[in-house]
Amino acid sequence: MAGNATRVLIVDDEENQRTGLASMVAAWGFTAETAADGQEALDKLATFPAHVMVTDLMMPRMDGFELLRRIASQGGGPPAIVVTAFGNIETAIATMHDLGAFWFLEKPIDPRALRVLLERAASQQRLVDEAERLKRELSYQGVLGELVGRAAPMQEVFSLVRQVAPSKAAVLVTGESGTGKELVARAIHSLSPRAAGPFVAINCAAMPETLMESELFGHEKGAFTGALERRAGCFELAQNGTLLLDEIGDMPVATQAKLLRVLEDSRVRRLGGKGEILVDVRVIASTNKVLSEALKKNELREDLYYRLNVFHIVLPPLRDRLEDLPLLAETLLRDLNRKHGTKVADIAPEVMEEFRRHPWPGNVRELRNTLERAVILTGEGTIRAVHLPGNFKSAGAATRSGDEADPASVRLRVGTTIDEAEKALIQHTLEHTRNNKTRAAEILGISLKTLHNKLKEYGAAESEA
């Protein structure tokens, strides 16, 4: 950070002083901005992220002391060189110690001393910025785009994504449903030279056969009944970008033949069109089918398979990377809290243990859905076993043998009546929610009115709030 790469904010209520300093600093190759007091300095810092600040202490409206306090309370800011006109060295030293100022200078300012201090402060800021950069990189270990995983199988996927992204090669992504195949495609696109271009995805399994060709290649007005206007297809929409053909194994075989022609010639003809359109599109295909079986059953053309399978990435199922569960859960919780405005902090150890036992047939998508339900029920605090879906807990319990009872569960002896079981469940749920009846009713799947009626029946009317 040298020369005009270093931004300096000069704060002084005396116009001649601040403009003179700004001119001098600019002459040394720095970029300078000025502010007449502390309040204006705070406003300037919002749009002018200074590397170094030179500030007077005695100013109207907001003085230098308050300015430095505000900056410190907001988590720190640029190193500050304090200027004092009164020769009060003790005050300046106290300011350095208490408010984190970098150094102090007495007025009139010695230009040589100021230049040395600016360069030293800028050097210190470089070190701080580098440390922050390294910290961010470390905090994002195990994250590539929207993909998350530290387990060896996912690190292998990350490596393949980084290798193939800069190329123009077609990519085939395979894996079970819910493993994140579209996220892989988006990561490849974002790391590629086409990142500024469009990313277009089409789900071949969700598209009726009669509309598939129109979606892919577009159509002219009047090409078929209902074609009231010209429409561009996905290849045109993805021009200079990336097109994801999701669930390619479900594309009609007749359409696969036409797709192969486009991939080989880089030209599309709209339905009903007379001319061809040159397209520059990177194609990524994905499928959850076993490719050998799809080829054997003629669900996927062999020539199309070889055209798409230039670079193959296989996504592992969640059950093969259970060590990623804590990182995945943490990432999903942040996203779900933002989505629902909740404040769920963490997941109870017994729930994480339940997660490790679960087979996860729906993979990461199932994990997200499970956590989303739990987040809504929890609202804030810790997700516990009572917040998991009933069938989820039953499946997890079926995998256990001889374990101790889950503290969030209700144990009933043989011979317990239905009424007794219902009462025990309601009381246990109320204990879990700290007598929050609205939350308890949500967890139990009953109305608040029904819960109140049940409590009256149990002689618990005195606990009504």
DAUR-V734607 format. One record per residue. N is the residue number from 1. RES is the residue in three letters. SS is DSSP state (H for helix, E for strand, - for the rest). PSI is psi in radians with two decimals (* if undefined). Layout:
n = [N	N]
res = [RES	RES]
ss = [SS	SS]
psi = [PSI	PSI]
This chain:
n = [1	2	3	4	5	6	7	8	9	10	11	12	13	14	15	16	17	18	19	20	21	22	23	24	25	26	27	28	29	30	31	32	33	34	35	36	37	38	39	40	41	42	43	44	45	46	47	48	49	50	51	52	53	54	55	56	57	58	59	60	61	62	63	64	65	66	67	68	69	70	71	72	73	74	75	76	77	78	79	80	81	82	83	84	85	86	87	88	89	90	91	92	93	94	95	96	97	98	99	100	101	102	103	104	105	106	107	108	109	110	111	112	113	114	115	116	117	118	119	120	121	122	123	124	125	126	127	128	129	130	131	132	133	134	135	136	137	138	139	140	141	142	143	144	145	146	147	148	149	150	151	152	153	154	155	156	157	158	159	160	161	162	163	164	165	166	167	168	169	170	171	172	173	174	175	176	177	178	179	180	181	182	183	184	185	186	187	188	189	190	191	192	193	194	195	196	197	198	199	200	201	202	203	204	205	206	207	208	209	210	211	212	213	214	215	216	217	218	219	220	221	222	223	224	225	226	227	228	229	230	231	232	233	234	235	236	237	238	239	240	241	242	243	244	245	246	247	248	249	250	251	252	253	254	255	256	257	258	259	260	261	262	263	264	265	266	267	268	269	270	271	272	273	274	275	276	277	278	279	280	281	282	283	284	285	286	287	288	289	290	291	292	293	294	295	296	297	298	299	300	301	302	303	304	305	306	307	308	309	310	311	312	313	314	315	316	317	318	319	320	321	322	323	324	325	326	327	328	329	330	331	332	333	334	335	336	337	338	339	340	341	342	343	344	345	346	347	348	349	350	351	352	353	354	355	356	357	358	359	360	361	362	363	364	365	366	367	368	369	370	371	372	373	374	375	376	377	378	379	380	381	382	383	384	385	386	387	388	389	390	391	392	393	394	395	396	397	398	399	400	401	402	403	404	405	406	407	408	409	410	411	412	413	414	415	416	417	418	419	420	421	422	423	424	425	426	427	428	429	430	431	432	433	434	435	436	437	438	439	440	441	442	443	444	445	446	447	448	449	450	451	452	453	454	455	456	457	458	459	460	461	462	463	464	465]
res = [MET	ALA	GLY	ASN	ALA	THR	ARG	VAL	LEU	ILE	VAL	ASP	ASP	GLU	GLU	ASN	GLN	ARG	THR	GLY	LEU	ALA	SER	MET	VAL	ALA	ALA	TRP	GLY	PHE	THR	ALA	GLU	THR	ALA	ALA	ASP	GLY	GLN	GLU	ALA	LEU	ASP	LYS	LEU	ALA	THR	PHE	PRO	ALA	HIS	VAL	MET	VAL	THR	ASP	LEU	MET	MET	PRO	ARG	MET	ASP	GLY	PHE	GLU	LEU	LEU	ARG	ARG	ILE	ALA	SER	GLN	GLY	GLY	GLY	PRO	PRO	ALA	ILE	VAL	VAL	THR	ALA	PHE	GLY	ASN	ILE	GLU	THR	ALA	ILE	ALA	THR	MET	HIS	ASP	LEU	GLY	ALA	PHE	TRP	PHE	LEU	GLU	LYS	PRO	ILE	ASP	PRO	ARG	ALA	LEU	ARG	VAL	LEU	LEU	GLU	ARG	ALA	ALA	SER	GLN	GLN	ARG	LEU	VAL	ASP	GLU	ALA	GLU	ARG	LEU	LYS	ARG	GLU	LEU	SER	TYR	GLN	GLY	VAL	LEU	GLY	GLU	LEU	VAL	GLY	ARG	ALA	ALA	PRO	MET	GLN	GLU	VAL	PHE	SER	LEU	VAL	ARG	GLN	VAL	ALA	PRO	SER	LYS	ALA	ALA	VAL	LEU	VAL	THR	GLY	GLU	SER	GLY	THR	GLY	LYS	GLU	LEU	VAL	ALA	ARG	ALA	ILE	HIS	SER	LEU	SER	PRO	ARG	ALA	ALA	GLY	PRO	PHE	VAL	ALA	ILE	ASN	CYS	ALA	ALA	MET	PRO	GLU	THR	LEU	MET	GLU	SER	GLU	LEU	PHE	GLY	HIS	GLU	LYS	GLY	ALA	PHE	THR	GLY	ALA	LEU	GLU	ARG	ARG	ALA	GLY	CYS	PHE	GLU	LEU	ALA	GLN	ASN	GLY	THR	LEU	LEU	LEU	ASP	GLU	ILE	GLY	ASP	MET	PRO	VAL	ALA	THR	GLN	ALA	LYS	LEU	LEU	ARG	VAL	LEU	GLU	ASP	SER	ARG	VAL	ARG	ARG	LEU	GLY	GLY	LYS	GLY	GLU	ILE	LEU	VAL	ASP	VAL	ARG	VAL	ILE	ALA	SER	THR	ASN	LYS	VAL	LEU	SER	GLU	ALA	LEU	LYS	LYS	ASN	GLU	LEU	ARG	GLU	ASP	LEU	TYR	TYR	ARG	LEU	ASN	VAL	PHE	HIS	ILE	VAL	LEU	PRO	PRO	LEU	ARG	ASP	ARG	LEU	GLU	ASP	LEU	PRO	LEU	LEU	ALA	GLU	THR	LEU	LEU	ARG	ASP	LEU	ASN	ARG	LYS	HIS	GLY	THR	LYS	VAL	ALA	ASP	ILE	ALA	PRO	GLU	VAL	MET	GLU	GLU	PHE	ARG	ARG	HIS	PRO	TRP	PRO	GLY	ASN	VAL	ARG	GLU	LEU	ARG	ASN	THR	LEU	GLU	ARG	ALA	VAL	ILE	LEU	THR	GLY	GLU	GLY	THR	ILE	ARG	ALA	VAL	HIS	LEU	PRO	GLY	ASN	PHE	LYS	SER	ALA	GLY	ALA	ALA	THR	ARG	SER	GLY	ASP	GLU	ALA	ASP	PRO	ALA	SER	VAL	ARG	LEU	ARG	VAL	GLY	THR	THR	ILE	ASP	GLU	ALA	GLU	LYS	ALA	LEU	ILE	GLN	HIS	THR	LEU	GLU	HIS	THR	ARG	ASN	ASN	LYS	THR	ARG	ALA	ALA	GLU	ILE	LEU	GLY	ILE	SER	LEU	LYS	THR	LEU	HIS	ASN	LYS	LEU	LYS	GLU	TYR	GLY	ALA	ALA	GLU	SER	GLU	ALA]
ss = [-	-	H	H	H	-	E	E	E	E	E	-	-	-	H	H	H	H	H	H	H	H	H	H	H	H	H	-	-	-	E	E	E	E	E	-	-	H	H	H	H	H	H	H	H	H	H	-	-	-	-	E	E	E	E	E	-	-	-	-	-	-	-	H	H	H	H	H	H	H	H	H	H	-	-	-	-	-	E	E	E	E	E	E	-	-	-	-	H	H	H	H	H	H	H	H	H	H	H	-	-	-	E	E	E	E	-	-	-	-	H	H	H	H	H	H	H	H	H	H	H	H	H	H	H	H	H	H	H	H	H	H	H	H	H	H	H	H	H	-	-	-	E	E	-	-	E	E	-	-	-	H	H	H	H	H	H	H	H	H	H	H	H	H	H	-	-	-	-	-	E	E	E	E	-	-	-	-	-	-	H	H	H	H	H	H	H	H	H	H	-	-	-	-	-	-	-	-	E	E	E	E	E	-	-	-	-	-	H	H	H	H	H	H	H	H	H	E	E	-	-	-	-	-	-	-	-	-	-	-	E	E	-	H	H	H	H	-	-	-	-	E	E	E	E	E	-	H	H	H	-	-	H	H	H	H	H	H	H	H	H	H	H	H	H	-	E	E	-	-	E	-	-	-	-	-	E	E	-	-	-	E	E	E	E	E	E	-	-	-	H	H	H	H	H	H	-	-	-	-	-	H	H	H	H	H	H	H	-	-	E	E	E	E	-	-	-	H	H	H	-	H	H	H	H	H	H	H	H	H	H	H	H	H	H	H	H	H	H	H	-	-	E	E	E	E	E	-	H	H	H	H	H	H	H	H	H	-	-	-	-	-	H	H	H	H	H	H	H	H	H	H	H	H	H	H	H	H	-	E	E	E	E	-	H	H	H	-	-	H	H	H	H	H	H	H	H	H	-	-	-	-	-	-	-	-	-	-	-	-	-	-	-	-	-	-	-	H	H	H	H	H	H	H	H	H	H	H	H	H	H	H	-	-	-	-	H	H	H	H	H	H	H	H	-	-	-	H	H	H	H	H	H	H	H	H	H	-	-	-	H	H	H	-	-]
psi = [1.68	2.88	-2.42	0.03	-0.31	2.15	2.28	2.24	2.16	2.15	2.00	2.41	-0.24	2.01	-0.77	-0.69	-0.84	-0.65	-0.61	-0.78	-0.71	-0.73	-0.75	-0.77	-0.70	-0.63	-0.45	-0.05	0.04	2.84	2.13	2.50	2.75	2.75	2.52	-0.25	-3.13	-0.69	-0.78	-0.58	-0.75	-0.71	-0.71	-0.69	-0.41	-0.51	-0.21	1.49	1.53	2.56	-0.50	2.55	2.34	2.05	2.45	2.80	-0.74	1.85	2.67	2.99	-1.20	2.05	3.13	-0.58	-0.88	-0.64	-0.84	-0.62	-0.78	-0.78	-0.74	-0.67	-0.38	0.17	0.33	2.86	-2.71	2.67	2.41	2.31	2.03	2.32	2.27	2.43	-0.04	0.07	0.35	1.50	-0.63	-0.71	-0.74	-0.74	-0.73	-0.66	-0.75	-0.75	-0.81	-0.60	0.07	0.43	2.61	-0.77	3.08	2.70	2.51	2.56	2.53	2.52	2.34	1.99	-0.69	-0.71	-0.71	-0.76	-0.73	-0.78	-0.66	-0.77	-0.67	-0.74	-0.70	-0.67	-0.73	-0.73	-0.60	-0.78	-0.71	-0.79	-0.71	-0.71	-0.71	-0.68	-0.80	-0.67	-0.73	-0.72	-0.74	-0.68	-0.40	0.23	2.36	0.14	2.24	1.87	-2.15	0.06	2.47	2.32	2.30	-0.21	2.66	-0.74	-0.65	-0.60	-0.58	-0.71	-0.79	-0.77	-0.75	-0.70	-0.81	-0.63	-0.72	-0.42	-0.79	-0.26	3.14	0.08	2.54	2.58	2.40	2.10	2.15	2.74	2.86	2.82	2.39	0.09	-0.27	0.63	-0.69	-0.58	-0.62	-0.80	-0.73	-0.65	-0.73	-0.79	-0.79	-0.42	0.02	2.90	-0.21	0.15	-0.56	-0.22	3.12	2.64	2.07	2.31	2.40	2.30	1.86	-0.40	-0.42	-0.01	2.19	2.54	-0.60	-0.37	-0.17	-0.85	-0.67	-0.71	-0.72	-0.86	-0.19	3.06	2.78	2.80	2.27	0.11	-0.52	2.94	2.17	-0.17	1.45	-0.23	2.85	2.48	2.31	2.50	3.14	-0.60	-0.74	-0.69	-0.50	0.24	2.26	0.30	-2.50	2.41	2.14	2.12	1.58	2.41	0.96	-0.47	-0.24	0.08	2.37	2.45	-0.64	-0.68	-0.58	-0.66	-0.71	-0.60	-0.73	-0.70	-0.74	-0.75	-0.59	-0.62	-0.26	0.63	2.46	2.61	2.10	2.62	2.22	-0.02	2.75	-0.52	2.93	2.64	2.21	2.26	2.52	1.62	2.35	2.19	2.28	2.27	2.64	2.70	2.62	0.10	2.69	2.01	-0.69	-0.68	-0.70	-0.68	-0.70	-0.64	0.07	0.47	-0.37	2.16	2.38	-0.71	-0.62	-0.69	-0.82	-0.52	-0.63	-0.52	0.81	-0.67	2.10	2.22	2.18	2.14	2.28	2.59	2.78	-0.59	-0.32	0.04	0.88	-0.39	-0.29	-0.10	-0.82	-0.76	-0.74	-0.79	-0.75	-0.78	-0.76	-0.65	-0.76	-0.80	-0.75	-0.62	-0.72	-0.73	-0.75	-0.02	0.47	3.02	0.87	2.16	-0.72	-3.05	2.30	2.56	-0.66	-0.53	-0.73	-0.63	-0.69	-0.71	-0.71	-0.46	-0.39	2.48	-0.30	1.04	-0.46	0.06	-2.53	-0.56	-0.71	-0.69	-0.78	-0.78	-0.70	-0.79	-0.60	-0.76	-0.77	-0.68	-0.76	-0.74	-0.64	-0.82	-1.01	2.78	-2.31	2.34	2.25	3.00	-0.55	-0.33	-0.09	2.68	2.59	-0.79	-0.51	-0.84	-0.62	-0.73	-0.70	-0.69	-0.54	-0.36	-0.15	2.68	2.07	0.23	2.79	2.76	2.47	2.20	-0.32	0.16	2.93	2.16	2.30	2.44	2.73	2.34	-0.12	2.32	2.84	-0.75	-0.73	-0.71	-0.73	-0.76	-0.77	-0.72	-0.76	-0.80	-0.70	-0.71	-0.69	-0.66	-0.73	-0.65	0.19	0.76	0.38	1.73	-0.62	-0.80	-0.72	-0.74	-0.68	-0.79	-0.72	-0.25	0.51	2.91	2.76	-0.63	-0.75	-0.72	-0.79	-0.72	-0.70	-0.73	-0.63	-0.70	-0.63	0.14	0.49	0.42	-0.47	-0.28	0.04	2.41	*]
